[in-house]
């Protein structure tokens, strides 16, 4: 067994999660992940939160845009309330151990495992319909994600439901590596917030509110949207046909209304089904949801403006975070290199 403990580690589980700079962060990112990181995870364990910029290279991209969105994402994480005195906030590409360990994970995984990943199948099918090919890194990026997690001895990975499959693969790879080469990695588990873990697109409530893509979407609320823009998007949200029975929380039959109630519940602390009982019309519900979102995001927008004006502070936080993360990851990655037979 390899001893790769970190002196002075916080009491509680080691937690790792990250966000891709493939678009502007959304309400879905905030309610599904970031707010939990701020309110819960950074306080109860040794937590690391990462802007996973290397993952943004798996698709066609503009280098300047990736840099800009990486900085914006890091600034928003701090604006939302992540405290660099409590947790480690950093950018993935600034810690070489992620790439070093990624290759070992590729050598541990099978081709079939990679091709079974739902996101890979969906994106390759979409590319095929357009007559395009996909990058090899799109196939292998779950190995990089596994490296992100395993390098730190992570015990818990707060993720959205769409990433659970990747965490399960990470668990499989950790177990397989340990069995083949000796106990090296902690086997992590995925954790999920209880409410609004999967916020849906306001114009297509059967699809996740995603940030990817070059253009801004009318069904997506971005964290830096102005209040009037947020109100317009929510008031124009698609509800459901055949809503003669009033406002009812039925995720399967009325996904649009259920999505609005989930968002309202996330900000109010209420229970979606009970909240529905207080509304006689969709209009009244939309108005309350819009104001809840505007007020809920106001502190984040205001703090972001302050931090964006102080690049030196943000840069210092990211440098310090990368140094701390590197110190945590290097002993375990070095141990993994020795375990597979490399001189290292």
N, C-alpha and C positions, 0 to 999 in steps of 0.2 A: 504494500500500500504506500502511496506517495503522500507525504505531508505537505499540503500547499495552503495551509491556513494563513490568514492575514492578521498580523498583530494589530490589536486595537479595533477589530471589527465590531460594529454595533451589535447589541443584543437583539436577537430576532432573526427571521429568515433572510437569506440573500435573495434580493428581488432584482430582476432585469426586465426592461421593456424598452421599446423604441418606436419611432415614427419615421416614415419615409418622406423625404422632401420631394415628392412627385407632384405636388400641388399645394395650394393654400389650405391650411388646416381648417377643418369644418366643425360645425356643431356636433356632428357624429363623432369626430375624434375627441372632442372635449368631453361629452357625456359618456362616451363608450370607454374612454381610457384616461385622458389627462386629468380630469377632476378627481378620479379615484387615486391616481398617483399622488396628487397634491394633498387630498384630505385624509387618505388612509396610508398608502404604501410607504411614503417617505418617513412616516412617523413610527412605523412598527418594525422596521428592519433595516438592514444594510442595503440600500436601494441604489440602483444605477439606471439612468434614463438616457437614451442615446438617440441622436439623429442619425439614422442608418442611411447615410448618403450613398454608400456603395451599392445598395439595392436599387437606387434610382437609375443606375447605369444599365439595368437589364433591358431597358426599352430605349427607343430613339429619344434623344434629349438634347437640349441646348445647354452647353456647359455653364454659361453665365447664369442661366435660369436656375440650374441646380445649386450653384453657389449662393445665389440670392435667396432661394427658398430654404436652403439649409440654415442660413443665418436667421431668417425669419422664423423658422420652426423653433430653433434654439431660444430665440428671444421670447417667443410666445410661451414656451414651457416655463421660462422664468417668470413671465408676466402672469401666468396662471397661478403661480405660487410655489413652484419647486424652489427649494432653498438650498443653495450650494453648500451651506454649513451643515445641512442634514443629509443630503444625498449627493450623488455624483452625476453631473450633467455634462455630456461630452458629445463629440462628433466621431462617428465610427472610423472614418478614414484616417483619423489622427492617432489611432492605436493599431499598430501593425499586427498585433496578435490575432486580430479577427481574420485577416487574410492568411496568416500562417496556419491557423487551425482549420480554416475552411478546406484547405487541400487534404488534410488528414480525414476530414469528414466525407469528402468526395471519395476517398479511398476506402471508407468504411461503408458507405451507402451503396445500394445497387441501382442500376439503370431503371429497373422496373419500379422501385420505390419513388424515384424522382418523377417518372412519367404518370404515376397515379395521383399526383398532387392536383387537386381540383383547380386551383388557379392556373396552373400550367396548361391543363386541358382546355379551360375556358379561353385563355388568351391565345393559344395556338389555333383553336377553332375560329376565333374572331379574325386572326391574321390570315388564315386560309381563305376565309370568305372575301377578304380584300385582295387576295392574290399576293400576299406578302409572306416573308419568312420571319422567324423569331431568332433572337440571339441565344447562343448556347448558355449564357449566364442565366437566362430565364429558367432553363431546365435545372441548372445546378444551384440556384440561389437558396433553396432550402438547406443546402449544406453550409452556406455562409450564415444563414439564420441560426442553424444549430451551433455553429462556432461562436456566434454572438452570445448565445446563452451559456454554453458549456465552459467557455473560457473563464468565467467568473465564479464557478461553483454555485450557479444559480439554483435555488430551491423552488422559487415561485415565479411564474411568468404571467403578469396580468395582460390578457389579450382579448380582442373581440372574438366572437364566435367563428368568424371566417378564418382565423389563424390557428384554431385549435388543432387542425390536422398537422400543421407544421410543428407544433409543440409535441404532438404524439410521435412524429418522426424523430424529433430530437431525443426524446426518451429512448426510442428504439436504438438509435445510434450510440447513445451513451452506454446502454446496457451491453450492446454488441462489442463496443470498444473495450469495455471493462472485462468482458469475458475472454476476449482474445489476447489482450495485452496487459491485464492487471488493473486493479482498481485505480482509476485516474479521475473519473468524472462523477459529479453528483447527478442523480437522475431527477430532473425538474418536473414540475406539474403546472398546468395552466390554471389560472384563476379568472373569474368573471364577475363584474359588478352585477348587482341584483336588478337594477332598473335601467332601462334605456341603454342596454349594452349594444344594441344594434339599431341606430336611428336610420330611418329610411328616407329616400329622396322625396321631397314634398310633391313633386310632379309625377313620380313613379313610385308609389309606396310599396311596390314589390321588390324594389332594388335598393341596396344600401346607399346611404348618403356618402358618396365617395369623393375624394379630393383630386384624383388623377385626371389628367387632361389639360390641354392648353387653355381652353376657354372657360369662362365662368358660367355656371349653370343656374337656371332660374329655380330649380328645385333643391339647390344646395345653399345652406346658410354658412357663410364663411365667418370665422372668428373676428375678422377685421372689417366686415360689412358695416356700413353706417346704419344707425338705428332705423331710419326711414326705409332703407333697402331691406332690412330684416322684416319690418312690418309688411311691406309689399309682398315679399316672398311667402310669408306665412298666410296672409289673407288670400293669396291666390293658390294656396295648397289644394291639391286634388282631394276631395272627399270621396264619397262612394255613391254609386247609383243605387236606387231603391232604398233610400234612407228614410222612408216614411215612419219608421218606428222610433224616430228621435235619435239622440246621441247615445250610442251603445258601444261598449268596448268588446269588439269581436275581431280578434286579430286575423282570423281566416276569412271571414265574410266581409269585413269592413276595414281593410288594412290602412286606408288613408286616415280615418278617424282614430283608429287605434294608435297610429304613429303620433298624431297630435297629442293624444292623451298620455302616451308614454313620455313625450317631451315635457308636458306640463307636470306630470308626476315627478320627473327627475328634478325639476326646479322647485316644486312646492313641497316635496316630501310626502305627497299623498299616494293613494293607491289608484291606478287607472280606472278600474271598474267603479269605484265609489265616486271618483271625480266626474265620471260620465253622468251620474245621476243628477248633478247640479246644473245641467245644461238642457235647454229646450231647443236650441238651434245650433247649427254649425258655425254661424257667424259669430255668436257670442263666445264659443269655444276658441275660434281662431284669434279673436281679439285678445283673449286672456293669454293664449299661448304666445302670441307676438310680444306682448308686454313682458311676460316672464322671461323670454329669450333675451330681449333687449336689456332688461335690468340685470339678468344673470351674467351677461357677457360684458356689461359696462366696465367693471373693474379690470377685466383682462385687457380690453382695448385701451383704457387709460394708462395702465401700467406699461403696456407695450410701447406706447408713444414715448414714455419717459425713457425706457431702456433703449429704444431705437436711436435716441438722441445721444446715447452714451456708449458708443461702439467699444471704447476702451474697456469698460466694465464687462461687457459681454465677452469680448475676446479673452480677458483675464479669467473669467469663469470657465470658459471652454478649455483654455490651456491647462488650468489647474485640474479640471475634471479629467482631461486626457492623461495627465501625469498620474493621477490617482488610479484611474482605470488600468493603465499600463502596469502599474505596480501590483495590482490585484491579479491581472491576467497572465503576466509573463511566467511566474513559477509553474502554473498549471500547464501552460502551453509547452514550456520547456520539458516538463515531465512527460507530456504526451509524445513529444518528439523522441525522447529517450526510449519510451515504452515501445514504439513501433520499430526501433532499431536504427534510428538516425543518430549520428554523432553529436549533433546539436551544439 
